[in-house]
Amino acid sequence: MTANTPRQRLYLVTPAVSDPARFAGALEPALGAGDIAAVLLCLADDGERALIERTKHIASVVQRHEVALLLDNRPEIVARAGADGAHLSGVEKFAAAVALLKPERIAGAGGLRSRHDAMLAGETGADYVMFGEPDRHGRRPNFEDLQERLTWWVELFEIPCVAYAGGKDEVAPLWRTGADFLALGDWIWSAPEGAAKAIATAAACLDEAVT
C-alpha cells in the first residue's frame, strides 16, 4: 500500500473478532474472492496477551495470501503480534502513534472529519487516508460530500486514499472517484450469500464501473 498504486484494489474491514478460529473460516475464502490489498482487523476487547494471540491467528491466514494485515486502533501490539501496520482514527491519535509504526510498518489514518484533518494526517506521515467510515456512533458523512472529498484528494495528492462503502449500492459510484482502495465492511460479513460471494459481486461491480 504505497503511493502511485498501479491499480484500484479492495480493503476488507472485519467485525470485532473474538473467536479467531471461527472467523478464519469465513475469512479464508473471502481473501480469494477479489483483488484484496489489506485486511483491517477489529478486535473485541480483551487482555493484551489474548489480543496478540488472536492477531497472530488471523495474520497466519491473511499474510499467506500476500495481503497486509492492519490492526484497528491498536498500534502498541502491532510489532509483537506480527501485523503489518495499524489504522488510527483521528488526527491526534494518528500523530501519537505514528512513531511506533514508521518506517517499518503501515500507518493509516481515518476518522478525518475535514479537509484540514486529512492534510494534517498526510503531512504527519500517513501511508493512506480513509474517508467515509462510520464513527463510533455509526454515523457517516453525507454520500455526496464523501464523493466530493474523495475526488478532491485524488486530484491533488499522491498519498493513496481508501473509500469506505457502506453497502453494495455505494461500490460503483465510490470507485468512479478514482480512490486507490475500496473498503468493504460489516455488510460483507453479514451477507446472506456469504462474504466470499458478496466480495466477488462487489468486484464485478468495480469492473463494470471502469468499463
Backbone as a chain_set.jsonl record, in Angstrom:
{"seq": "MTANTPRQRLYLVTPAVSDPARFAGALEPALGAGDIAAVLLCLADDGERALIERTKHIASVVQRHEVALLLDNRPEIVARAGADGAHLSGVEKFAAAVALLKPERIAGAGGLRSRHDAMLAGETGADYVMFGEPDRHGRRPNFEDLQERLTWWVELFEIPCVAYAGGKDEVAPLWRTGADFLALGDWIWSAPEGAAKAIATAAACLDEAVT", "coords": {"N": [[0.849, -1.187, 0.0], [1.311, 1.617, -1.155], [2.213, 4.918, -2.324], [1.105, 5.995, -5.596], [-0.12, 3.628, -6.499], [-0.607, 1.074, -8.862], [-3.119, 0.057, -9.598], [-6.606, -0.02, -8.771], [-7.785, -1.368, -5.699], [-9.181, -3.762, -3.321], [-10.122, -3.455, 0.164], [-10.538, -4.948, 3.103], [-12.65, -4.734, 5.935], [-12.94, -6.011, 9.086], [-15.512, -7.382, 11.283], [-15.806, -6.932, 14.901], [-13.585, -9.092, 16.194], [-13.716, -11.935, 18.178], [-13.444, -14.648, 18.334], [-11.041, -16.09, 16.794], [-10.525, -18.466, 15.344], [-13.012, -19.316, 14.445], [-13.776, -17.07, 12.887], [-11.809, -17.135, 10.948], [-12.66, -19.134, 9.281], [-14.557, -17.916, 7.618], [-13.03, -15.887, 6.588], [-10.892, -16.957, 5.095], [-11.884, -18.034, 2.487], [-12.888, -15.598, 1.601], [-10.677, -14.02, 1.078], [-9.786, -14.906, -1.336], [-11.606, -13.995, -3.141], [-11.476, -11.624, -4.508], [-9.44, -8.822, -5.652], [-7.564, -8.149, -3.203], [-6.003, -5.879, -1.094], [-5.511, -5.33, 1.586], [-6.379, -6.209, 4.981], [-8.28, -4.962, 7.548], [-8.154, -5.514, 10.813], [-10.426, -5.673, 13.319], [-10.626, -5.879, 16.766], [-12.329, -7.514, 19.374], [-12.65, -6.341, 22.715], [-10.186, -7.318, 25.122], [-7.665, -8.867, 27.218], [-4.21, -7.874, 26.819], [-2.397, -9.963, 26.063], [-4.157, -11.904, 25.065], [-5.216, -10.515, 22.884], [-2.972, -10.257, 21.268], [-2.407, -12.951, 20.647], [-4.74, -13.571, 19.287], [-4.516, -11.9, 17.088], [-2.217, -12.961, 15.876], [-3.19, -15.42, 15.02], [-5.072, -14.669, 13.026], [-3.333, -13.285, 11.361], [-1.796, -15.351, 10.316], [-3.488, -16.441, 8.471], [-4.169, -14.313, 6.741], [-1.703, -13.219, 5.772], [-0.476, -15.247, 4.333], [-1.743, -15.09, 1.963], [-0.539, -13.013, 0.79], [-1.468, -10.542, 1.572], [-1.845, -7.483, 3.293], [-2.003, -7.131, 6.833], [-3.681, -5.095, 9.009], [-4.121, -3.459, 12.156], [-6.905, -2.269, 13.936], [-6.755, 0.678, 15.512], [-4.912, -0.195, 17.486], [-2.025, 0.25, 17.883], [0.048, -0.346, 19.622], [0.434, -3.081, 19.877], [1.141, -4.044, 17.449], [3.776, -4.783, 16.439], [4.559, -6.944, 18.127], [2.538, -8.733, 17.61], [2.859, -9.417, 15.015], [1.639, -8.072, 12.925], [1.116, -5.994, 9.976], [0.798, -3.313, 10.207], [-1.084, -0.44, 11.373], [-4.312, 1.079, 11.721], [-5.429, 4.246, 12.453], [-7.823, 6.191, 14.127], [-8.677, 9.472, 13.8], [-6.878, 12.552, 13.935], [-5.244, 13.307, 16.115], [-4.836, 10.895, 17.516], [-3.593, 9.46, 15.515], [-1.203, 10.972, 15.128], [0.015, 10.586, 17.582], [0.661, 7.916, 17.506], [2.172, 7.343, 15.262], [4.976, 7.228, 15.378], [5.462, 4.78, 16.538], [5.096, 3.05, 14.497], [6.206, 3.767, 11.961], [9.431, 3.615, 10.307], [8.963, 1.023, 9.48], [6.446, -0.176, 9.369], [2.993, -0.034, 8.222], [1.106, 2.924, 8.459], [-1.998, 3.996, 8.779], [-4.585, 6.454, 8.325], [-7.696, 7.433, 9.615], [-11.072, 8.531, 10.374], [-11.275, 11.199, 9.658], [-12.494, 14.252, 9.663], [-12.542, 16.558, 8.2], [-11.174, 18.507, 5.472], [-8.872, 19.707, 6.339], [-8.078, 18.019, 8.477], [-7.417, 15.729, 6.998], [-5.261, 16.626, 5.427], [-3.43, 17.243, 7.452], [-2.952, 14.677, 8.492], [-1.713, 13.521, 6.283], [0.594, 15.107, 6.123], [1.8, 14.342, 8.465], [2.69, 11.828, 8.04], [1.054, 9.738, 7.087], [0.394, 6.667, 5.467], [-1.796, 6.113, 4.01], [-5.04, 7.615, 3.601], [-8.346, 7.382, 4.919], [-11.7, 7.756, 3.915], [-15.099, 8.176, 4.821], [-15.785, 6.115, 6.594], [-17.798, 4.759, 9.285], [-18.368, 6.546, 12.385], [-17.838, 6.07, 15.962], [-20.414, 6.013, 16.77], [-21.76, 5.058, 14.678], [-22.327, 6.845, 12.664], [-22.088, 8.34, 9.423], [-20.504, 10.334, 6.802], [-22.424, 12.568, 4.69], [-23.37, 11.214, 1.55], [-22.873, 12.475, -0.954], [-21.093, 14.44, -0.156], [-18.991, 12.82, 0.634], [-18.192, 11.672, -1.814], [-17.293, 13.999, -3.067], [-15.151, 14.706, -1.386], [-13.373, 12.571, -1.766], [-12.822, 12.782, -4.53], [-11.58, 15.291, -4.589], [-9.266, 14.71, -3.045], [-7.978, 12.708, -4.586], [-7.366, 14.115, -6.921], [-5.495, 16.0, -6.076], [-3.475, 14.967, -4.377], [-0.766, 12.656, -3.769], [-0.633, 10.653, -1.892], [-2.175, 7.593, -1.171], [-5.758, 6.977, -1.111], [-8.534, 5.631, 0.708], [-11.769, 4.565, 0.076], [-14.661, 4.193, 1.899], [-17.183, 1.948, 1.575], [-20.514, 1.782, 2.383], [-22.405, -0.04, 1.656], [-23.635, -2.254, -0.964], [-24.694, -0.641, -2.984], [-23.12, 1.594, -2.958], [-20.707, 0.959, -4.0], [-19.925, 1.096, -6.861], [-20.261, 3.955, -7.512], [-18.43, 5.124, -5.679], [-16.067, 3.955, -6.501], [-15.731, 5.186, -8.95], [-14.731, 7.639, -8.292], [-12.038, 7.443, -8.348], [-10.615, 6.547, -6.204], [-7.96, 4.877, -4.507], [-8.25, 2.521, -3.065], [-10.986, 0.429, -2.072], [-12.971, 0.136, 0.667], [-14.611, -2.505, 2.284], [-17.057, -3.297, 4.559], [-19.038, -4.197, 7.409], [-21.395, -5.098, 6.076], [-20.549, -6.896, 4.188], [-19.741, -9.148, 5.658], [-22.084, -9.959, 6.834], [-23.676, -10.724, 4.77], [-26.241, -12.646, 3.233], [-25.509, -14.562, 1.33], [-22.939, -15.159, 1.97], [-19.597, -14.058, 2.745], [-17.559, -14.36, 0.778], [-18.909, -14.613, -1.712], [-20.263, -12.193, -1.715], [-18.159, -10.377, -1.843], [-17.074, -11.081, -4.314], [-19.185, -10.283, -5.945], [-19.131, -7.525, -5.464], [-16.625, -6.983, -6.548], [-17.162, -7.509, -9.222], [-18.901, -5.412, -9.746], [-17.09, -3.346, -9.644], [-15.53, -3.806, -11.883], [-17.433, -3.268, -13.842], [-17.828, -0.588, -13.347], [-15.613, 0.702, -14.36], [-15.599, 0.285, -17.02]], "CA": [[0.0, 0.0, 0.0], [2.202, 2.76, -1.289], [1.769, 5.928, -3.268], [1.144, 5.641, -7.011], [-0.549, 2.256, -6.695], [-0.936, 0.989, -10.275], [-4.493, -0.327, -9.852], [-7.508, 0.087, -7.628], [-7.888, -2.669, -5.043], [-10.113, -3.857, -2.204], [-9.61, -3.343, 1.528], [-11.6, -5.55, 3.913], [-12.736, -4.332, 7.343], [-13.612, -7.104, 9.788], [-16.244, -7.052, 12.509], [-14.979, -7.113, 16.107], [-13.31, -10.527, 16.26], [-13.423, -12.509, 19.494], [-13.109, -16.06, 18.114], [-10.295, -16.047, 15.533], [-10.646, -19.717, 14.596], [-14.31, -19.286, 13.757], [-13.773, -16.043, 11.859], [-10.906, -17.557, 9.871], [-13.426, -19.952, 8.344], [-15.17, -17.023, 6.634], [-12.006, -15.028, 6.012], [-10.051, -17.671, 4.124], [-12.428, -17.94, 1.123], [-13.086, -14.197, 1.234], [-9.414, -13.469, 0.581], [-9.601, -15.316, -2.717], [-12.776, -13.606, -3.925], [-11.231, -10.369, -5.209], [-8.073, -8.303, -5.567], [-7.562, -7.543, -1.871], [-4.694, -5.365, -0.7], [-5.324, -5.291, 3.033], [-7.466, -6.523, 5.9], [-8.239, -4.199, 8.801], [-8.666, -6.394, 11.858], [-11.009, -5.063, 14.511], [-10.575, -6.875, 17.826], [-13.158, -7.325, 20.559], [-11.809, -6.048, 23.871], [-9.674, -8.426, 25.924], [-6.335, -8.577, 27.711], [-3.219, -7.686, 25.761], [-1.883, -11.249, 25.585], [-5.199, -12.529, 24.239], [-5.302, -9.768, 21.624], [-1.798, -10.615, 20.46], [-2.6, -14.307, 20.134], [-5.834, -13.505, 18.32], [-3.963, -11.292, 15.885], [-1.309, -13.913, 15.236], [-4.004, -16.439, 14.336], [-5.6, -14.072, 11.805], [-2.194, -12.965, 10.495], [-1.352, -16.56, 9.62], [-4.409, -16.637, 7.341], [-4.121, -13.171, 5.823], [-0.403, -12.958, 5.162], [-0.113, -16.256, 3.334], [-2.347, -14.653, 0.7], [0.213, -11.811, 0.421], [-2.339, -9.419, 1.888], [-1.389, -6.809, 4.51], [-2.897, -7.144, 7.983], [-3.605, -3.898, 9.824], [-4.932, -3.502, 13.368], [-7.714, -1.086, 14.139], [-6.532, 1.466, 16.733], [-4.103, -0.895, 18.494], [-0.64, 0.296, 17.382], [1.009, -0.802, 20.63], [0.686, -4.528, 19.786], [1.403, -4.411, 16.052], [5.057, -5.475, 16.255], [4.567, -8.23, 18.844], [1.533, -9.621, 17.049], [3.236, -9.765, 13.645], [0.811, -7.386, 11.937], [1.865, -5.157, 9.041], [0.606, -1.913, 10.497], [-2.288, -0.1, 12.127], [-5.191, 2.146, 11.248], [-5.741, 5.093, 13.596], [-8.957, 7.079, 13.892], [-8.49, 10.809, 14.341], [-5.545, 13.104, 13.696], [-4.442, 13.278, 17.338], [-4.454, 9.513, 17.786], [-2.614, 9.096, 14.485], [0.07, 11.642, 15.398], [0.617, 9.993, 18.778], [1.054, 6.523, 17.268], [2.928, 7.133, 14.028], [6.37, 6.89, 15.678], [5.523, 3.354, 16.863], [4.881, 2.258, 13.291], [7.067, 4.123, 10.839], [9.136, 3.4, 8.896], [8.861, -0.393, 9.128], [5.078, -0.66, 9.226], [2.0, 0.848, 7.616], [0.335, 3.782, 9.352], [-3.149, 4.536, 8.059], [-5.346, 7.449, 9.079], [-9.129, 7.551, 9.341], [-11.756, 9.454, 11.266], [-10.856, 12.527, 9.205], [-13.778, 14.919, 9.504], [-12.413, 17.776, 7.392], [-10.013, 18.534, 4.576], [-7.708, 20.059, 7.158], [-7.662, 16.788, 9.149], [-6.783, 14.838, 6.026], [-3.955, 17.173, 5.064], [-2.551, 17.072, 8.613], [-2.553, 13.271, 8.54], [-0.736, 13.323, 5.22], [1.843, 15.767, 6.49], [2.375, 13.663, 9.624], [3.29, 10.575, 7.6], [0.1, 8.681, 6.77], [0.602, 5.904, 4.234], [-3.049, 6.287, 3.281], [-6.127, 8.217, 4.365], [-9.637, 6.759, 4.645], [-12.864, 8.632, 4.016], [-16.433, 7.585, 4.74], [-16.074, 5.062, 7.565], [-18.661, 5.22, 10.377], [-17.727, 6.862, 13.65], [-18.172, 5.09, 16.995], [-21.866, 6.004, 16.919], [-22.324, 4.538, 13.437], [-22.664, 7.92, 11.742], [-21.196, 8.506, 8.276], [-20.721, 11.59, 6.086], [-23.344, 12.611, 3.557], [-22.706, 10.488, 0.463], [-22.358, 13.412, -1.949], [-19.897, 15.061, 0.428], [-17.939, 11.802, 0.591], [-17.694, 11.617, -3.192], [-16.541, 15.225, -3.322], [-13.892, 14.651, -0.637], [-12.5, 11.606, -2.439], [-12.381, 13.355, -5.806], [-10.615, 16.346, -4.231], [-7.993, 14.119, -2.622], [-7.362, 12.003, -5.718], [-6.869, 15.083, -7.89], [-4.456, 16.886, -5.558], [-2.468, 14.347, -3.518], [-0.223, 11.366, -4.183], [-0.881, 9.649, -0.851], [-3.386, 6.844, -1.526], [-6.944, 7.127, -0.278], [-9.456, 4.497, 0.807], [-13.177, 4.949, 0.142], [-15.419, 3.199, 2.655], [-18.518, 1.71, 1.019], [-21.419, 1.308, 3.411], [-23.306, -1.044, 1.098], [-23.369, -2.596, -2.356], [-25.071, 0.442, -3.878], [-22.092, 2.631, -2.943], [-19.454, 0.44, -4.558], [-19.566, 1.65, -8.166], [-20.014, 5.404, -7.509], [-17.188, 5.458, -4.976], [-14.963, 3.519, -7.354], [-15.56, 6.151, -10.038], [-13.988, 8.811, -7.81], [-10.615, 7.208, -8.547], [-9.973, 6.127, -4.954], [-6.988, 3.795, -4.709], [-8.759, 1.311, -2.424], [-12.381, 0.462, -1.663], [-13.15, -0.631, 1.903], [-15.874, -3.227, 2.438], [-17.165, -3.547, 5.989], [-19.949, -5.142, 8.041], [-22.395, -5.671, 5.177], [-19.933, -8.044, 3.512], [-19.684, -10.314, 6.551], [-23.446, -10.372, 7.18], [-24.42, -11.032, 3.547], [-26.843, -13.984, 3.271], [-24.812, -15.484, 0.438], [-21.586, -15.372, 2.468], [-18.673, -12.961, 2.439], [-16.81, -14.565, -0.465], [-19.766, -14.29, -2.855], [-20.538, -10.76, -1.674], [-16.957, -9.7, -2.324], [-16.996, -11.33, -5.752], [-20.187, -9.415, -6.567], [-18.592, -6.168, -5.401], [-15.526, -6.903, -7.517], [-17.78, -7.424, -10.546], [-19.397, -4.032, -9.866], [-15.941, -2.483, -9.916], [-15.183, -3.988, -13.296], [-18.439, -2.549, -14.639], [-17.692, 0.856, -13.111], [-14.489, 1.287, -15.099], [-15.716, -0.042, -18.444]], "C": [[0.88, 1.23, 0.0], [1.633, 3.74, -2.296], [1.936, 5.422, -4.697], [0.834, 4.17, -7.251], [-1.057, 2.101, -8.125], [-2.375, 0.602, -10.564], [-5.311, -0.163, -8.572], [-7.746, -1.303, -7.038], [-8.858, -2.598, -3.87], [-9.383, -3.869, -0.861], [-10.746, -3.856, 2.413], [-11.507, -5.086, 5.361], [-13.535, -5.412, 8.073], [-14.563, -6.561, 10.852], [-15.31, -7.22, 13.702], [-14.803, -8.606, 16.367], [-12.975, -10.948, 17.691], [-12.992, -13.961, 19.391], [-12.37, -16.167, 16.786], [-10.425, -17.322, 14.7], [-11.95, -19.745, 13.805], [-14.311, -18.275, 12.624], [-12.886, -16.433, 10.683], [-11.629, -18.411, 8.845], [-14.117, -19.136, 7.277], [-14.119, -16.2, 5.897], [-11.216, -15.723, 4.904], [-10.636, -17.623, 2.711], [-12.62, -16.5, 0.66], [-11.831, -13.607, 0.607], [-9.14, -13.856, -0.867], [-10.691, -14.833, -3.651], [-12.596, -12.311, -4.706], [-9.787, -9.949, -5.041], [-7.948, -7.49, -4.284], [-6.15, -7.138, -1.48], [-4.452, -5.498, 0.783], [-6.58, -5.729, 3.756], [-7.252, -5.693, 7.158], [-8.932, -5.037, 9.869], [-9.141, -5.579, 13.057], [-11.114, -6.148, 15.577], [-11.537, -6.525, 18.948], [-12.242, -7.155, 21.767], [-11.429, -7.302, 24.658], [-8.329, -7.984, 26.486], [-5.325, -8.536, 26.575], [-2.696, -9.004, 25.201], [-2.892, -11.936, 24.675], [-5.321, -11.827, 22.892], [-4.14, -10.109, 20.701], [-1.971, -12.001, 19.854], [-3.696, -14.345, 19.074], [-5.326, -12.939, 16.991], [-3.038, -12.25, 15.149], [-2.074, -14.973, 14.462], [-4.525, -15.889, 13.008], [-4.473, -13.73, 10.828], [-1.746, -14.182, 9.701], [-2.233, -16.866, 8.411], [-4.206, -15.551, 6.292], [-2.797, -13.101, 5.065], [0.041, -14.048, 4.193], [-0.775, -16.004, 1.981], [-1.641, -13.407, 0.163], [-0.671, -10.566, 0.518], [-1.84, -8.816, 3.196], [-2.448, -6.908, 5.599], [-2.638, -5.912, 8.839], [-4.509, -4.055, 11.041], [-5.654, -2.18, 13.548], [-7.436, -0.478, 15.513], [-5.798, 0.726, 17.846], [-2.63, -0.917, 18.059], [0.368, -0.314, 18.338], [1.297, -2.302, 20.543], [1.062, -4.973, 18.378], [2.669, -5.25, 15.91], [5.036, -6.853, 16.899], [3.58, -9.225, 18.256], [1.836, -10.023, 15.613], [2.352, -9.152, 12.588], [1.683, -6.47, 11.08], [1.712, -3.668, 9.309], [-0.666, -1.704, 11.284], [-3.028, 1.029, 11.43], [-5.622, 2.932, 12.473], [-6.85, 6.064, 13.246], [-8.758, 8.413, 14.6], [-7.057, 11.274, 14.222], [-4.674, 13.012, 14.942], [-3.963, 11.868, 17.651], [-3.408, 9.051, 16.767], [-1.246, 9.691, 14.81], [0.784, 11.017, 16.593], [1.189, 8.61, 18.505], [2.031, 6.343, 16.119], [4.372, 6.725, 14.302], [6.532, 5.419, 16.053], [5.556, 2.486, 15.61], [5.896, 2.523, 12.189], [8.537, 3.98, 11.234], [8.859, 1.947, 8.518], [7.444, -0.842, 8.79], [4.152, 0.411, 8.682], [1.271, 1.634, 8.697], [-0.78, 4.43, 8.54], [-3.955, 5.464, 8.939], [-6.795, 7.471, 8.634], [-9.749, 8.519, 10.324], [-11.44, 10.903, 10.938], [-12.092, 13.323, 8.822], [-13.711, 16.196, 8.677], [-11.232, 17.629, 6.445], [-8.75, 18.822, 5.376], [-7.178, 18.832, 7.895], [-6.885, 15.887, 8.198], [-5.389, 15.334, 5.649], [-2.962, 17.042, 6.218], [-2.058, 15.636, 8.708], [-1.501, 12.981, 7.475], [0.615, 13.921, 5.56], [2.562, 15.063, 7.638], [2.929, 12.287, 9.268], [2.344, 9.447, 7.294], [0.464, 7.989, 5.458], [-0.654, 5.881, 3.384], [-4.013, 7.035, 4.197], [-7.425, 7.528, 3.954], [-10.742, 7.781, 4.844], [-14.14, 7.797, 3.984], [-16.758, 6.522, 5.756], [-16.972, 5.599, 8.675], [-17.854, 5.577, 11.615], [-18.21, 5.872, 14.714], [-19.666, 5.036, 17.295], [-22.566, 5.491, 15.655], [-22.688, 5.598, 12.414], [-21.612, 8.042, 10.643], [-21.467, 9.839, 7.603], [-21.841, 11.45, 5.057], [-22.645, 12.022, 2.329], [-22.146, 11.429, -0.606], [-21.108, 14.115, -1.448], [-18.71, 14.099, 0.398], [-17.339, 11.706, -0.81], [-16.832, 12.841, -3.511], [-15.18, 15.195, -2.637], [-12.902, 13.706, -1.317], [-11.947, 12.179, -3.743], [-11.343, 14.441, -5.581], [-9.262, 15.749, -3.882], [-7.266, 13.474, -3.807], [-6.721, 12.989, -6.69], [-5.642, 15.846, -7.406], [-3.293, 16.212, -4.843], [-2.021, 12.987, -4.049], [-0.444, 10.271, -3.149], [-2.172, 8.916, -1.182], [-4.548, 7.138, -0.585], [-7.816, 5.885, -0.378], [-10.866, 5.055, 0.92], [-13.945, 3.847, 0.85], [-16.832, 3.109, 2.096], [-19.411, 1.114, 2.094], [-22.415, 0.272, 2.939], [-23.015, -1.242, -0.366], [-23.658, -1.438, -3.3], [-24.049, 1.572, -3.917], [-20.82, 2.227, -3.677], [-19.063, 1.15, -5.847], [-19.358, 3.166, -8.128], [-18.759, 5.822, -6.759], [-15.976, 5.068, -5.804], [-14.665, 4.539, -8.437], [-14.853, 7.427, -9.586], [-12.493, 8.671, -8.071], [-9.876, 6.81, -7.288], [-9.079, 4.916, -5.203], [-7.49, 2.468, -4.157], [-10.224, 1.516, -2.059], [-12.542, -0.447, -0.461], [-14.551, -1.231, 1.957], [-15.971, -3.669, 3.887], [-18.235, -4.541, 6.39], [-20.91, -5.821, 7.074], [-21.853, -6.861, 4.394], [-20.047, -9.298, 4.378], [-21.07, -10.816, 6.951], [-24.278, -10.728, 5.957], [-24.97, -12.457, 3.591], [-26.1, -15.016, 2.429], [-23.395, -15.79, 0.903], [-20.645, -14.284, 1.981], [-17.981, -13.139, 1.096], [-17.647, -14.182, -1.681], [-20.085, -12.799, -2.89], [-19.347, -9.959, -2.187], [-16.801, -9.884, -3.831], [-17.995, -10.457, -6.51], [-19.711, -7.969, -6.574], [-17.481, -5.983, -6.422], [-16.068, -6.796, -8.937], [-18.338, -6.029, -10.797], [-18.256, -3.084, -10.202], [-15.531, -2.585, -11.374], [-16.141, -3.221, -14.191], [-18.26, -1.056, -14.523], [-16.598, 1.491, -13.939], [-14.528, 0.939, -16.581], [-16.667, 0.9, -19.136]], "O": [[1.154, 1.81, 1.05], [0.691, 3.429, -3.025], [2.767, 4.561, -4.984], [1.45, 3.534, -8.106], [-1.864, 2.916, -8.571], [-2.83, 0.8, -11.691], [-4.782, -0.168, -7.46], [-7.89, -2.284, -7.766], [-9.3, -1.518, -3.476], [-8.211, -4.235, -0.762], [-11.812, -3.243, 2.458], [-10.423, -5.048, 5.943], [-14.679, -5.69, 7.714], [-14.434, -5.412, 11.274], [-14.153, -7.607, 13.536], [-15.758, -9.299, 16.718], [-12.077, -10.395, 18.325], [-12.263, -14.46, 20.249], [-13.009, -16.322, 15.745], [-10.432, -17.255, 13.471], [-11.978, -20.147, 12.641], [-14.785, -18.569, 11.527], [-13.188, -16.091, 9.54], [-11.261, -18.417, 7.67], [-14.26, -19.597, 6.144], [-14.293, -15.859, 4.727], [-10.914, -15.109, 3.88], [-9.931, -17.198, 1.795], [-12.526, -16.211, -0.532], [-11.92, -12.781, -0.302], [-8.349, -13.203, -1.547], [-10.715, -15.209, -4.824], [-13.471, -11.936, -5.486], [-9.003, -10.626, -4.376], [-8.197, -6.285, -4.28], [-5.222, -7.944, -1.526], [-3.326, -5.75, 1.21], [-7.69, -5.637, 3.231], [-6.177, -5.719, 7.757], [-10.145, -5.241, 9.826], [-8.359, -4.891, 13.714], [-11.64, -7.228, 15.308], [-11.567, -5.389, 19.421], [-11.174, -7.764, 21.828], [-12.235, -8.216, 24.835], [-7.9, -6.853, 26.257], [-5.557, -9.093, 25.502], [-2.565, -9.146, 23.985], [-2.525, -12.486, 23.637], [-5.509, -12.483, 21.868], [-4.317, -10.235, 19.489], [-1.705, -12.197, 18.668], [-3.586, -15.067, 18.083], [-5.663, -13.438, 15.917], [-3.08, -12.333, 13.922], [-1.66, -15.378, 13.376], [-4.433, -16.56, 11.98], [-4.635, -13.866, 9.615], [-1.358, -14.058, 8.539], [-1.779, -17.477, 7.443], [-4.086, -15.839, 5.101], [-2.786, -12.941, 3.845], [0.862, -13.786, 3.314], [-0.416, -16.624, 0.98], [-2.096, -12.811, -0.813], [-0.625, -9.673, -0.328], [-1.454, -9.546, 4.109], [-3.642, -6.786, 5.328], [-1.529, -5.703, 9.331], [-5.548, -4.711, 10.965], [-5.084, -1.109, 13.337], [-7.822, -1.033, 16.542], [-6.037, 0.99, 19.024], [-2.054, -1.992, 17.886], [1.435, -0.755, 17.911], [2.305, -2.759, 21.082], [1.28, -6.162, 18.144], [2.628, -6.326, 15.313], [5.454, -7.83, 16.278], [3.766, -10.434, 18.39], [1.149, -10.876, 15.05], [2.305, -9.647, 11.462], [2.838, -6.204, 11.413], [2.412, -2.85, 8.712], [-1.259, -2.653, 11.798], [-2.458, 1.812, 10.67], [-6.129, 2.351, 13.434], [-6.821, 6.691, 12.187], [-8.68, 8.48, 15.826], [-6.125, 10.487, 14.388], [-3.493, 12.677, 14.847], [-2.802, 11.673, 18.012], [-2.462, 8.343, 17.111], [-0.239, 8.985, 14.769], [2.011, 10.931, 16.614], [2.108, 8.175, 19.199], [2.659, 5.29, 16.009], [4.943, 5.951, 13.534], [7.621, 4.863, 15.906], [5.988, 1.334, 15.652], [6.386, 1.588, 11.556], [8.87, 4.205, 12.398], [8.553, 1.662, 7.361], [7.256, -1.779, 8.015], [4.477, 1.598, 8.68], [0.869, 1.08, 9.72], [-0.529, 5.308, 7.714], [-4.007, 5.287, 10.156], [-7.094, 7.521, 7.441], [-9.043, 9.243, 11.026], [-11.348, 11.741, 11.834], [-12.675, 13.09, 7.763], [-14.734, 16.851, 8.477], [-10.399, 16.737, 6.602], [-7.692, 18.248, 5.117], [-5.967, 18.617, 7.942], [-5.833, 15.351, 8.548], [-4.447, 14.546, 5.562], [-1.785, 16.761, 5.993], [-0.88, 15.4, 8.974], [-0.52, 12.282, 7.732], [1.655, 13.311, 5.312], [3.781, 15.168, 7.772], [3.569, 11.644, 10.1], [2.771, 8.293, 7.24], [0.799, 8.642, 4.469], [-0.587, 5.656, 2.176], [-3.824, 7.082, 5.413], [-7.593, 7.139, 2.799], [-10.732, 8.562, 5.796], [-14.25, 6.838, 3.22], [-17.894, 6.052, 5.8], [-16.912, 6.79, 8.98], [-16.798, 4.999, 11.871], [-18.925, 4.925, 14.387], [-20.135, 4.131, 17.986], [-23.794, 5.486, 15.568], [-23.299, 5.281, 11.393], [-20.416, 7.874, 10.882], [-22.533, 10.425, 7.797], [-22.158, 10.347, 4.614], [-21.468, 12.295, 2.092], [-21.048, 11.197, -1.111], [-20.175, 14.359, -2.213], [-17.572, 14.507, 0.166], [-16.118, 11.665, -0.967], [-15.781, 12.729, -4.142], [-14.176, 15.603, -3.221], [-11.717, 14.022, -1.426], [-10.753, 12.072, -4.022], [-10.342, 14.508, -6.294], [-8.229, 16.219, -4.359], [-6.068, 13.685, -3.993], [-5.645, 12.72, -7.223], [-4.833, 16.295, -8.218], [-2.227, 16.813, -4.708], [-2.787, 12.267, -4.69], [-0.443, 9.088, -3.489], [-3.183, 9.565, -1.451], [-4.354, 7.498, 0.576], [-7.837, 5.19, -1.394], [-11.132, 5.916, 1.759], [-13.885, 2.687, 0.441], [-17.588, 4.08, 2.139], [-19.102, 0.061, 2.652], [-23.193, -0.245, 3.74], [-22.239, -0.491, -0.956], [-22.961, -1.26, -4.3], [-24.099, 2.419, -4.809], [-19.957, 3.065, -3.941], [-17.988, 1.743, -5.924], [-18.357, 3.641, -8.666], [-18.09, 6.775, -7.158], [-14.969, 5.776, -5.807], [-13.51, 4.746, -8.808], [-14.419, 8.217, -10.424], [-11.758, 9.657, -8.022], [-8.647, 6.738, -7.286], [-9.405, 4.043, -6.007], [-7.194, 1.41, -4.712], [-10.652, 2.634, -1.772], [-12.285, -1.649, -0.54], [-15.545, -0.548, 1.707], [-15.072, -4.34, 4.394], [-18.343, -5.612, 5.792], [-21.21, -7.004, 7.237], [-22.616, -7.736, 3.984], [-20.404, -10.371, 3.893], [-21.218, -11.968, 7.36], [-25.47, -11.006, 6.088], [-24.243, -13.384, 3.949], [-26.064, -16.198, 2.77], [-22.712, -16.607, 0.285], [-20.869, -13.669, 0.939], [-17.829, -12.173, 0.348], [-17.156, -13.503, -2.583], [-20.169, -12.205, -3.965], [-19.524, -8.966, -2.892], [-16.437, -8.946, -4.54], [-17.688, -9.951, -7.589], [-19.867, -7.266, -7.572], [-17.403, -4.948, -7.084], [-15.506, -6.079, -9.765], [-18.265, -5.515, -11.913], [-18.437, -2.129, -10.957], [-15.224, -1.582, -12.019], [-15.73, -2.601, -15.172], [-18.506, -0.323, -15.481], [-16.64, 2.693, -14.199], [-13.596, 1.259, -17.319], [-16.89, 0.778, -20.341]]}, "num_chains": 1, "name": "protein.A"}
